[in-house]
Amino acid sequence: MNKVDLHIHTNASDGKFTPAEIVHKAAEAGLQYISICDHDSIEGVASAQLATHSYPGVTVIGGVEINTDIPEGELHILGYFYDQNNPELKQSLERLRNSRIERAQKIIHKLRKMGIKIDFVRVKELAGEGSIGRPHIAQAMLEKGYINSFREAFMKYINRGGPAYVERDKITPTEAVQLIARAGGLPVLAHPLTLDHFESAITELKPAGLVGMEVYYNNYSPQQVQRLQQVAETFSLIATGGSDYHGLDSMNDPPLGTVEVPLEAAERLIALSRR
């Protein structure tokens, strides 16, 4: 049975479930180590860690997923074991979350010009206390019947290059890695196969403090996993992984804990965090 899922979202960003609900689901799935990795937010981590008092078999590793920009698209950086009270990290993430609000408003304005009339108030309601993301816009579109799936919203309208896409406040991958490292954390490259030349990114990010890379991820084939394992070994990176669970789209979202991640992934991160 899989014991590890190091990439999970909650309603502190664009996930469906609260941190406590995620811990409950993790316990039901028999998971031992999980990490809450919300977009540009660490707000759900403390709540999830508190919830483990009711589920002592589950350990919550503090995480975050920082969205960064590169010329050919986006690159996401995960961070683990940072100081949750680090002022620079908290201020930087707050700035990125605020930029998401402005971005959402601009996307909604573009959609309205295309005849897709959704309200920012509703998008904000869907986000709740979490940071607003494009999935909340997709959810509002789905509610009104403009699309049939989350995937359709992204592919037709709000993905990079789409007619309603809007750039957000930019942070580079190197800046994100350095930010996590300065907060005492361990930076990891998320879902690398979204990039055609991810080895070049690793070459740049390793000197900045990159310590790991997601090797085990939703829909990665055995051949892709094997290739990523070899790359991780070549660059002396910890091979991590997770489901990237949001709980929003049952058709495309893998169930919590269903990506096979070796126990060693969590153990190596834990060991490195204690040095």
HUMO-V431023 format. One record per residue. N is the residue number from 0. RES is the residue in one letter. OMEGA is omega as a letter, one per 30 degrees, with the letter a starting at -180 (* if undefined). Layout:
n:N res:RES omega:OMEGA
n:N res:RES omega:OMEGA
//
This chain:
n:0 res:M omega:l
n:1 res:N omega:a
n:2 res:K omega:a
n:3 res:V omega:l
n:4 res:D omega:a
n:5 res:L omega:l
n:6 res:H omega:a
n:7 res:I omega:l
n:8 res:H omega:l
n:9 res:T omega:l
n:10 res:N omega:l
n:11 res:A omega:l
n:12 res:S omega:a
n:13 res:D omega:l
n:14 res:G omega:a
n:15 res:K omega:a
n:16 res:F omega:l
n:17 res:T omega:l
n:18 res:P omega:l
n:19 res:A omega:l
n:20 res:E omega:l
n:21 res:I omega:l
n:22 res:V omega:l
n:23 res:H omega:l
n:24 res:K omega:l
n:25 res:A omega:l
n:26 res:A omega:l
n:27 res:E omega:a
n:28 res:A omega:l
n:29 res:G omega:a
n:30 res:L omega:l
n:31 res:Q omega:l
n:32 res:Y omega:l
n:33 res:I omega:l
n:34 res:S omega:l
n:35 res:I omega:a
n:36 res:C omega:a
n:37 res:D omega:a
n:38 res:H omega:l
n:39 res:D omega:a
n:40 res:S omega:l
n:41 res:I omega:a
n:42 res:E omega:a
n:43 res:G omega:a
n:44 res:V omega:a
n:45 res:A omega:l
n:46 res:S omega:l
n:47 res:A omega:l
n:48 res:Q omega:l
n:49 res:L omega:a
n:50 res:A omega:a
n:51 res:T omega:l
n:52 res:H omega:l
n:53 res:S omega:a
n:54 res:Y omega:a
n:55 res:P omega:l
n:56 res:G omega:a
n:57 res:V omega:l
n:58 res:T omega:l
n:59 res:V omega:l
n:60 res:I omega:l
n:61 res:G omega:a
n:62 res:G omega:l
n:63 res:V omega:l
n:64 res:E omega:a
n:65 res:I omega:l
n:66 res:N omega:a
n:67 res:T omega:a
n:68 res:D omega:l
n:69 res:I omega:a
n:70 res:P omega:a
n:71 res:E omega:l
n:72 res:G omega:a
n:73 res:E omega:l
n:74 res:L omega:a
n:75 res:H omega:l
n:76 res:I omega:l
n:77 res:L omega:l
n:78 res:G omega:a
n:79 res:Y omega:l
n:80 res:F omega:l
n:81 res:Y omega:l
n:82 res:D omega:a
n:83 res:Q omega:l
n:84 res:N omega:a
n:85 res:N omega:a
n:86 res:P omega:a
n:87 res:E omega:l
n:88 res:L omega:a
n:89 res:K omega:a
n:90 res:Q omega:a
n:91 res:S omega:l
n:92 res:L omega:l
n:93 res:E omega:l
n:94 res:R omega:l
n:95 res:L omega:l
n:96 res:R omega:l
n:97 res:N omega:l
n:98 res:S omega:l
n:99 res:R omega:l
n:100 res:I omega:l
n:101 res:E omega:a
n:102 res:R omega:a
n:103 res:A omega:l
n:104 res:Q omega:l
n:105 res:K omega:l
n:106 res:I omega:l
n:107 res:I omega:l
n:108 res:H omega:l
n:109 res:K omega:l
n:110 res:L omega:l
n:111 res:R omega:l
n:112 res:K omega:l
n:113 res:M omega:l
n:114 res:G omega:l
n:115 res:I omega:a
n:116 res:K omega:l
n:117 res:I omega:a
n:118 res:D omega:l
n:119 res:F omega:l
n:120 res:V omega:l
n:121 res:R omega:l
n:122 res:V omega:l
n:123 res:K omega:l
n:124 res:E omega:l
n:125 res:L omega:l
n:126 res:A omega:a
n:127 res:G omega:l
n:128 res:E omega:a
n:129 res:G omega:l
n:130 res:S omega:a
n:131 res:I omega:l
n:132 res:G omega:l
n:133 res:R omega:l
n:134 res:P omega:l
n:135 res:H omega:l
n:136 res:I omega:l
n:137 res:A omega:l
n:138 res:Q omega:l
n:139 res:A omega:l
n:140 res:M omega:a
n:141 res:L omega:l
n:142 res:E omega:a
n:143 res:K omega:l
n:144 res:G omega:l
n:145 res:Y omega:a
n:146 res:I omega:l
n:147 res:N omega:a
n:148 res:S omega:l
n:149 res:F omega:a
n:150 res:R omega:a
n:151 res:E omega:l
n:152 res:A omega:a
n:153 res:F omega:a
n:154 res:M omega:a
n:155 res:K omega:a
n:156 res:Y omega:a
n:157 res:I omega:l
n:158 res:N omega:l
n:159 res:R omega:a
n:160 res:G omega:l
n:161 res:G omega:a
n:162 res:P omega:l
n:163 res:A omega:a
n:164 res:Y omega:l
n:165 res:V omega:l
n:166 res:E omega:l
n:167 res:R omega:l
n:168 res:D omega:a
n:169 res:K omega:l
n:170 res:I omega:a
n:171 res:T omega:l
n:172 res:P omega:l
n:173 res:T omega:l
n:174 res:E omega:l
n:175 res:A omega:l
n:176 res:V omega:a
n:177 res:Q omega:l
n:178 res:L omega:l
n:179 res:I omega:a
n:180 res:A omega:l
n:181 res:R omega:l
n:182 res:A omega:l
n:183 res:G omega:a
n:184 res:G omega:a
n:185 res:L omega:a
n:186 res:P omega:a
n:187 res:V omega:l
n:188 res:L omega:a
n:189 res:A omega:l
n:190 res:H omega:a
n:191 res:P omega:a
n:192 res:L omega:l
n:193 res:T omega:l
n:194 res:L omega:l
n:195 res:D omega:a
n:196 res:H omega:a
n:197 res:F omega:l
n:198 res:E omega:l
n:199 res:S omega:l
n:200 res:A omega:l
n:201 res:I omega:l
n:202 res:T omega:l
n:203 res:E omega:a
n:204 res:L omega:a
n:205 res:K omega:l
n:206 res:P omega:a
n:207 res:A omega:l
n:208 res:G omega:l
n:209 res:L omega:a
n:210 res:V omega:a
n:211 res:G omega:l
n:212 res:M omega:l
n:213 res:E omega:l
n:214 res:V omega:a
n:215 res:Y omega:a
n:216 res:Y omega:a
n:217 res:N omega:l
n:218 res:N omega:l
n:219 res:Y omega:a
n:220 res:S omega:l
n:221 res:P omega:l
n:222 res:Q omega:l
n:223 res:Q omega:l
n:224 res:V omega:l
n:225 res:Q omega:l
n:226 res:R omega:a
n:227 res:L omega:l
n:228 res:Q omega:l
n:229 res:Q omega:l
n:230 res:V omega:l
n:231 res:A omega:l
n:232 res:E omega:a
n:233 res:T omega:a
n:234 res:F omega:a
n:235 res:S omega:l
n:236 res:L omega:l
n:237 res:I omega:l
n:238 res:A omega:a
n:239 res:T omega:l
n:240 res:G omega:l
n:241 res:G omega:a
n:242 res:S omega:a
n:243 res:D omega:a
n:244 res:Y omega:l
n:245 res:H omega:a
n:246 res:G omega:a
n:247 res:L omega:a
n:248 res:D omega:a
n:249 res:S omega:a
n:250 res:M omega:a
n:251 res:N omega:a
n:252 res:D omega:l
n:253 res:P omega:l
n:254 res:P omega:a
n:255 res:L omega:l
n:256 res:G omega:a
n:257 res:T omega:l
n:258 res:V omega:a
n:259 res:E omega:l
n:260 res:V omega:a
n:261 res:P omega:l
n:262 res:L omega:a
n:263 res:E omega:a
n:264 res:A omega:l
n:265 res:A omega:a
n:266 res:E omega:l
n:267 res:R omega:l
n:268 res:L omega:l
n:269 res:I omega:a
n:270 res:A omega:a
n:271 res:L omega:a
n:272 res:S omega:a
n:273 res:R omega:a
n:274 res:R omega:*
//
